[in-house]
Amino acid sequence: MNSKQAAYPYLMWTVVFIAVPLGLIMYFAFTDMQGSLSMDNLIRAGRYSSVFIKSIWLAAVSTALCLIIGYPVAYLMSRMQGIGSRTLLMLLMLPMWMNFLLRTYAWMTLLENNGIINHMLGFLGIGHLNMINTQGAVVMGMIYNYIPFMIIPLHSVMVKIQNDVMEAAQDLGAGPREVFTKIVLPLSKPGIKTGVMMVFVPAVSTFIISQMLGGGHNQLIGDIIEMQFLGNAYNPNLGSAISLVLMLLVLMCMSVSGFLDDEGVEERLL
Amino acid sequence: MKWYSKTYIGVFLAFLYLPIMTLIIFSFNDTKGRTFTGFTIKWFVQLFHDAAALDALWTTIVVALVSSVIATIMGTAAAIGLEKMDTKLKAVVMNLTYIPIINPEIITGVSFMLLFVTAKKWLATMGIDFQFGWATLILAHITFNVPYVILNVLPKLRQLDQSLVEAAMDLGCNPMQAFLKVTIHEIKSGIVAGFLMSLTFSMDDFVVSYFTTGAKHQTLSVMIYAMTKKRISPEINALSTVIFIAVLAVLVSVNLLERRNEKRLKQGSLKWKGGAAR
């Protein structure tokens, strides 16, 4: 038996379940309801440019905050040893394994107008704050849900930085600032790249977080797509056109950041 | 560690756990409100008598198991074949393999929906009734699971010492026997890791399931989504508590097992060293 043949069932599978569905998105994007060629959908998709910009902006803000908050956590974890680091890693993974919807729902109950945070604020004599259905709530939800995707790749590159290297730099006269900018930061760059992509892609395309925490007037591009397929606005042709634009956008971000070109893509995706 | 580092980690963990802990605390709350009025377990009783919830749990488990088993078999076979393929075709297939991983989930979900809607129309013209349900869920889940199996198995195959396989064949194994007796043992850890990853991704998935589920059977995630639309439903809190405890139990036992294995390995090597010294 030729062992190449072992891959044939999967080859067929990729064609039917990966290539054809993507082809269908293209087909639907460039045709109208009757199936004749049309550019209308793409033109109509262009009308949602403000939603696209808002999605990119909120996702970018969340990604930046995830990096700023998560970087020290990953670094401190990487300098710990034995039981401490293992327990901490487990504590970090635990919420990640909880259902995504439950985690977002938890924030809903916290941020609501008659929610728990407002109850406590009232108790302390501070009047209530309007937190739910704001952009801030959406960013909060994105950070909470996706920050483990930032910390885990950062941690996995940082554990490889040996203390010896940092000590050598110190011996040669580098202060803490220089040790950071000349040793830690450059060596953790691959982790930053992966983390940024792993947070940005789900954040820019989410529809759950914006729906649950953003209310009706904070719709993101994911919500618009969802509405075209399963909502009242049923229009798979327009939905496909918007999906196509979103897909190209994500691919563009990835190629700009160089996420896909160098070696080790496999490791980074796991 | 310095005190400010400890504080930082502490504050971060509080941020991670505060929302989950409030869900858990309120799953024991007597009333539906946002203030704690009294202890009860009635929401748990209600949850375990909810036929829809139990059906969703069953669907989630069946879909996860079936799709992970098929994905593991197909993915392992694919990795073995890909390893032997010429680089050009391999590159094409690998690029297709990355697509479900790097594409936004919503696009994967939508593309499956288009595929199944088209298939449904097409089959209807031939008089075959095709409905969204377990089949569509399983097909979709297999597709997003296979890449993880391949990515886990390929590096193990690359590390595999080809001379071991050749030695087995020199000793009279045919290629199939050599595969079953040598290769499979060498790549076992990758296969298991791929399977477990598939299982967790499948059980946790919402977006793809949302676009491919039928009217009859829902997965747990899709059911939770419907529940969140009602805003206040204490059953969700109860479900969170159950899931949290299940996840905690799995993680702790995996951790303990690992630690015990490590200890045994260490002890084993110590004993061996002691024996050699004597």
Interface residues (C-beta under 8 A of the other chain):
Chain A: M1 N2 S3 K4 Q5 A6 A7 Y8 P9 Y10 L11 W13 T14 F17 I18 A19 V20 P21 L22 L24 I25 F28 I69 P72 V73 L76 M77 R79 M80 R86 L88 M90 L91 L92 M93 L94 P95 W97 M98 N99 F100 L101 L102 R103 T104 Y105 A106 W107 M108 T109 L110 E112 N114 G115 I116 H119 Y144 M197 V201 P202 V204 S205 T206 F207 I208 M212 G222 I225 E226 F229 L230 P236 G239 S240 S243 L246 M247 V250 M254 L260 V265 E266 E267 L269 L270
Chain B: M1 S5 Y8 I9 F12 L13 F15 L16 Y17 L18 P19 I20 T22 L23 F26 R34 T35 M74 G75 A77 A78 A79 I80 G81 L82 E83 K84 M85 V93 L96 T97 Y98 I99 P100 I101 I102 N103 P104 E105 I106 I107 V110 S111 F112 M113 L114 L115 V117 T118 L139 A140 I142 T143 V146 P147 Y148 I150 L151 N152 L154 P155 P175 M176 F179 M197 T200 D204 F206 V207 Y210 F211 L220 S221 I224 Y225 T228 R231 I236 L239 S240 I243 F244 V247 L248 L251 V252 N255 R259
